[in-house]
């Protein structure tokens, strides 16, 4: 089985800001993760990635914010999307 693209969307949130979301179902967990999903969700402002959620092979589930990476506790794709949009909302209020 090949990776199955479940979601690929881009939202223009403001003139200088967008969110890009990509989620795949994979045949086996990505190295460093324990689930069947590969994902990359990014919030970009003025050409700079402000933060993202991803599980790049070897790094596992994590959330880079600028130069700082923190672990992310993945449970479900729905929770991942909710957490991402919550952070987009928080960032937009700054």
Backbone as JSON Lines, residues from 0, in Angstrom:
{"i":0,"aa":"X","n":[0.84,-1.18,0.0],"ca":[0.0,0.0,0.0],"c":[0.88,1.25,0.0]}
{"i":1,"aa":"X","n":[0.56,2.19,-0.86],"ca":[1.27,3.47,-0.89],"c":[0.61,4.43,0.08]}
{"i":2,"aa":"X","n":[1.3,5.54,0.35],"ca":[0.71,6.59,1.18],"c":[-0.54,7.12,0.49]}
{"i":3,"aa":"X","n":[-1.58,7.37,1.27],"ca":[-2.84,7.89,0.75],"c":[-3.01,9.33,1.25]}
{"i":4,"aa":"X","n":[-3.08,10.27,0.34],"ca":[-3.27,11.67,0.71],"c":[-4.7,11.86,1.21]}
{"i":5,"aa":"X","n":[-4.84,12.27,2.45],"ca":[-6.15,12.48,3.05],"c":[-6.57,13.94,3.02]}
{"i":6,"aa":"X","n":[-5.59,14.84,3.06],"ca":[-5.89,16.25,3.13],"c":[-4.73,17.05,2.55]}
{"i":7,"aa":"X","n":[-5.04,17.97,1.65],"ca":[-4.05,18.94,1.17],"c":[-4.82,20.21,0.86]}
{"i":8,"aa":"X","n":[-4.73,21.16,1.79],"ca":[-5.47,22.41,1.64],"c":[-4.58,23.58,2.0]}
{"i":9,"aa":"X","n":[-4.86,24.69,1.36],"ca":[-4.15,25.93,1.66],"c":[-5.19,27.02,1.86]}
{"i":10,"aa":"X","n":[-5.06,27.75,2.96],"ca":[-5.99,28.81,3.3],"c":[-5.24,30.13,3.36]}
{"i":11,"aa":"X","n":[-5.7,31.09,2.57],"ca":[-5.14,32.44,2.62],"c":[-5.89,33.14,3.74]}
{"i":12,"aa":"X","n":[-5.21,33.43,4.85],"ca":[-5.87,33.97,6.03],"c":[-5.86,35.49,6.08]}
{"i":13,"aa":"X","n":[-4.78,36.07,5.58],"ca":[-4.64,37.52,5.46],"c":[-3.76,37.75,4.23]}
{"i":14,"aa":"X","n":[-3.57,39.0,3.86],"ca":[-2.75,39.28,2.68],"c":[-1.36,38.64,2.78]}
{"i":15,"aa":"X","n":[-0.79,38.62,3.96],"ca":[0.57,38.11,4.16],"c":[0.62,36.78,4.91]}
{"i":16,"aa":"X","n":[-0.52,36.15,5.15],"ca":[-0.53,34.93,5.98],"c":[-1.36,33.82,5.34]}
{"i":17,"aa":"X","n":[-0.84,32.6,5.43],"ca":[-1.59,31.45,4.96],"c":[-1.28,30.23,5.83]}
{"i":18,"aa":"X","n":[-2.16,29.25,5.76],"ca":[-1.96,27.97,6.42],"c":[-2.0,26.9,5.34]}
{"i":19,"aa":"X","n":[-1.05,25.97,5.42],"ca":[-1.05,24.84,4.49],"c":[-1.08,23.56,5.32]}
{"i":20,"aa":"X","n":[-2.02,22.68,4.97],"ca":[-2.23,21.45,5.72],"c":[-2.12,20.24,4.79]}
{"i":21,"aa":"X","n":[-1.3,19.28,5.19],"ca":[-1.15,18.04,4.43],"c":[-1.12,16.87,5.41]}
{"i":22,"aa":"X","n":[-1.97,15.89,5.15],"ca":[-2.04,14.69,5.99],"c":[-2.17,13.47,5.08]}
{"i":23,"aa":"X","n":[-1.35,12.46,5.34],"ca":[-1.4,11.2,4.59],"c":[-1.61,10.05,5.57]}
{"i":24,"aa":"X","n":[-2.24,9.0,5.09],"ca":[-2.24,7.72,5.81],"c":[-1.12,6.91,5.17]}
{"i":25,"aa":"X","n":[-0.24,6.37,6.0],"ca":[0.92,5.64,5.5],"c":[0.82,4.17,5.9]}
{"i":26,"aa":"X","n":[1.45,3.29,5.13],"ca":[1.32,1.85,5.4],"c":[1.98,1.42,6.71]}
{"i":27,"aa":"X","n":[2.98,2.16,7.16],"ca":[3.61,1.88,8.45],"c":[4.05,3.21,9.06]}
{"i":28,"aa":"X","n":[4.16,3.26,10.37],"ca":[4.5,4.53,11.02],"c":[5.8,5.13,10.48]}
{"i":29,"aa":"X","n":[5.82,6.46,10.39],"ca":[7.02,7.2,10.04],"c":[8.01,7.0,11.19]}
{"i":30,"aa":"X","n":[9.28,6.85,10.87],"ca":[10.3,6.64,11.9],"c":[10.2,7.74,12.95]}
{"i":31,"aa":"X","n":[10.03,7.33,14.21],"ca":[9.88,8.28,15.31],"c":[8.44,8.49,15.76]}
{"i":32,"aa":"X","n":[7.48,7.97,15.01],"ca":[6.06,8.08,15.36],"c":[5.48,6.68,15.54]}
{"i":33,"aa":"X","n":[4.35,6.61,16.24],"ca":[3.74,5.3,16.51],"c":[2.34,5.17,15.92]}
{"i":34,"aa":"X","n":[2.03,5.92,14.88],"ca":[0.69,5.9,14.3],"c":[0.8,5.85,12.78]}
{"i":35,"aa":"X","n":[-0.34,5.72,12.1],"ca":[-0.37,5.52,10.66],"c":[-0.52,6.81,9.85]}
{"i":36,"aa":"X","n":[-0.09,7.93,10.39],"ca":[-0.24,9.21,9.69],"c":[1.09,9.93,9.52]}
{"i":37,"aa":"X","n":[1.23,10.58,8.39],"ca":[2.33,11.51,8.11],"c":[1.65,12.84,7.9]}
{"i":38,"aa":"X","n":[2.18,13.9,8.54],"ca":[1.51,15.19,8.43],"c":[2.5,16.35,8.46]}
{"i":39,"aa":"X","n":[2.05,17.44,7.89],"ca":[2.79,18.7,7.91],"c":[1.77,19.82,7.82]}
{"i":40,"aa":"X","n":[1.62,20.57,8.9],"ca":[0.69,21.69,8.95],"c":[1.52,22.92,9.26]}
{"i":41,"aa":"X","n":[1.47,23.93,8.41],"ca":[2.32,25.11,8.58],"c":[1.51,26.38,8.56]}
{"i":42,"aa":"X","n":[1.93,27.33,9.41],"ca":[1.37,28.67,9.43],"c":[2.49,29.61,9.02]}
{"i":43,"aa":"X","n":[2.29,30.34,7.91],"ca":[3.32,31.17,7.31],"c":[2.84,32.62,7.26]}
{"i":44,"aa":"X","n":[3.7,33.54,7.73],"ca":[3.38,34.97,7.7],"c":[4.56,35.7,7.06]}
{"i":45,"aa":"X","n":[4.27,36.52,6.07],"ca":[5.29,37.32,5.37],"c":[6.45,36.45,4.88]}
{"i":46,"aa":"X","n":[6.12,35.26,4.38],"ca":[7.13,34.37,3.83],"c":[7.93,33.57,4.84]}
{"i":47,"aa":"X","n":[7.64,33.73,6.13],"ca":[8.36,33.01,7.2],"c":[7.42,32.0,7.85]}
{"i":48,"aa":"X","n":[7.9,30.77,8.04],"ca":[7.11,29.77,8.76],"c":[7.14,30.14,10.24]}
{"i":49,"aa":"X","n":[6.0,30.54,10.76],"ca":[5.88,30.93,12.16],"c":[5.92,29.69,13.05]}
{"i":50,"aa":"X","n":[5.11,28.7,12.7],"ca":[5.15,27.41,13.39],"c":[4.56,26.36,12.48]}
{"i":51,"aa":"X","n":[4.81,25.12,12.85],"ca":[4.22,24.01,12.11],"c":[4.1,22.81,13.04]}
{"i":52,"aa":"X","n":[3.28,21.91,12.64],"ca":[3.16,20.61,13.31],"c":[3.6,19.61,12.26]}
{"i":53,"aa":"X","n":[4.52,18.72,12.6],"ca":[4.87,17.67,11.65],"c":[5.5,16.49,12.35]}
{"i":54,"aa":"X","n":[5.71,15.45,11.58],"ca":[6.38,14.25,12.09],"c":[7.39,13.77,11.06]}
{"i":55,"aa":"X","n":[8.29,14.65,10.76],"ca":[9.38,14.36,9.84],"c":[10.1,13.09,10.3]}
{"i":56,"aa":"X","n":[10.44,12.23,9.36],"ca":[11.09,10.95,9.69],"c":[12.3,11.17,10.59]}
{"i":57,"aa":"X","n":[12.34,10.44,11.68],"ca":[13.45,10.51,12.61],"c":[13.24,11.51,13.73]}
{"i":58,"aa":"X","n":[12.34,12.47,13.55],"ca":[12.09,13.47,14.59],"c":[10.83,13.15,15.39]}
{"i":59,"aa":"X","n":[9.96,12.34,14.83],"ca":[8.71,12.03,15.51],"c":[7.77,13.22,15.49]}
{"i":60,"aa":"X","n":[6.73,13.13,16.29],"ca":[5.71,14.17,16.36],"c":[6.27,15.37,17.11]}
{"i":61,"aa":"X","n":[6.29,16.51,16.44],"ca":[6.85,17.7,17.07],"c":[6.24,18.97,16.48]}
{"i":62,"aa":"X","n":[6.52,20.07,17.18],"ca":[5.99,21.37,16.77],"c":[7.13,22.39,16.83]}
{"i":63,"aa":"X","n":[7.74,22.69,15.68],"ca":[8.72,23.76,15.65],"c":[8.03,25.12,15.66]}
{"i":64,"aa":"X","n":[8.48,25.98,16.55],"ca":[8.02,27.37,16.61],"c":[9.28,28.21,16.5]}
{"i":65,"aa":"X","n":[9.49,28.8,15.32],"ca":[10.76,29.48,15.08],"c":[11.88,28.46,15.14]}
{"i":66,"aa":"X","n":[12.89,28.74,15.95],"ca":[14.04,27.83,16.08],"c":[13.86,26.81,17.2]}
{"i":67,"aa":"X","n":[12.76,26.88,17.94],"ca":[12.54,25.99,19.08],"c":[11.58,24.87,18.7]}
{"i":68,"aa":"X","n":[11.98,23.62,18.97],"ca":[11.12,22.47,18.7],"c":[10.64,21.89,20.01]}
{"i":69,"aa":"X","n":[9.34,21.61,20.07],"ca":[8.79,20.93,21.24],"c":[8.09,19.67,20.76]}
{"i":70,"aa":"X","n":[8.03,18.68,21.64],"ca":[7.34,17.43,21.31],"c":[5.84,17.71,21.2]}
{"i":71,"aa":"X","n":[5.18,16.96,20.34],"ca":[3.73,17.05,20.21],"c":[3.15,15.67,20.46]}
{"i":72,"aa":"X","n":[2.12,15.6,21.28],"ca":[1.49,14.32,21.61],"c":[0.32,14.07,20.66]}
{"i":73,"aa":"X","n":[0.6,13.38,19.55],"ca":[-0.42,13.09,18.54],"c":[-1.39,12.04,19.09]}
{"i":74,"aa":"X","n":[-2.7,12.31,18.89],"ca":[-3.71,11.32,19.25],"c":[-4.56,10.93,18.05]}
{"i":75,"aa":"X","n":[-5.14,11.96,17.37],"ca":[-5.98,11.71,16.19],"c":[-5.79,12.86,15.2]}
{"i":76,"aa":"X","n":[-6.1,12.62,13.94],"ca":[-6.04,13.71,12.97],"c":[-6.96,14.88,13.35]}
{"i":77,"aa":"X","n":[-8.15,14.59,13.88],"ca":[-9.08,15.65,14.27],"c":[-8.5,16.53,15.37]}
{"i":78,"aa":"X","n":[-7.86,15.92,16.35],"ca":[-7.24,16.68,17.44],"c":[-6.06,17.48,16.92]}
{"i":79,"aa":"X","n":[-5.28,16.9,16.01],"ca":[-4.16,17.61,15.4],"c":[-4.66,18.9,14.73]}
{"i":80,"aa":"X","n":[-5.7,18.8,13.93],"ca":[-6.25,19.97,13.25],"c":[-6.79,20.99,14.24]}
{"i":81,"aa":"X","n":[-7.46,20.53,15.29],"ca":[-7.99,21.44,16.31],"c":[-6.86,22.18,17.01]}
{"i":82,"aa":"X","n":[-5.79,21.46,17.36],"ca":[-4.64,22.09,18.03],"c":[-3.98,23.12,17.11]}
{"i":83,"aa":"X","n":[-3.83,22.77,15.84],"ca":[-3.21,23.68,14.88],"c":[-4.03,24.97,14.76]}
{"i":84,"aa":"X","n":[-5.34,24.84,14.53],"ca":[-6.17,26.03,14.35],"c":[-6.26,26.86,15.63]}
{"i":85,"aa":"X","n":[-6.22,26.21,16.79],"ca":[-6.18,26.95,18.05],"c":[-4.93,27.83,18.1]}
{"i":86,"aa":"X","n":[-3.79,27.27,17.7],"ca":[-2.55,28.04,17.7],"c":[-2.57,29.17,16.65]}
{"i":87,"aa":"X","n":[-3.18,28.91,15.5],"ca":[-3.31,29.97,14.49],"c":[-4.14,31.13,15.08]}
{"i":88,"aa":"X","n":[-5.23,30.79,15.74],"ca":[-6.08,31.82,16.38],"c":[-5.3,32.6,17.43]}
{"i":89,"aa":"X","n":[-4.55,31.9,18.26],"ca":[-3.75,32.57,19.3],"c":[-2.71,33.49,18.68]}
{"i":90,"aa":"X","n":[-2.03,33.01,17.64],"ca":[-0.99,33.82,17.01],"c":[-1.59,35.08,16.38]}
{"i":91,"aa":"X","n":[-2.76,34.92,15.78],"ca":[-3.41,36.06,15.13],"c":[-3.82,37.16,16.09]}
{"i":92,"aa":"X","n":[-3.98,36.82,17.36],"ca":[-4.37,37.82,18.36],"c":[-3.18,38.57,18.93]}
{"i":93,"aa":"X","n":[-1.96,38.17,18.6],"ca":[-0.76,38.82,19.14],"c":[-0.54,40.16,18.51]}
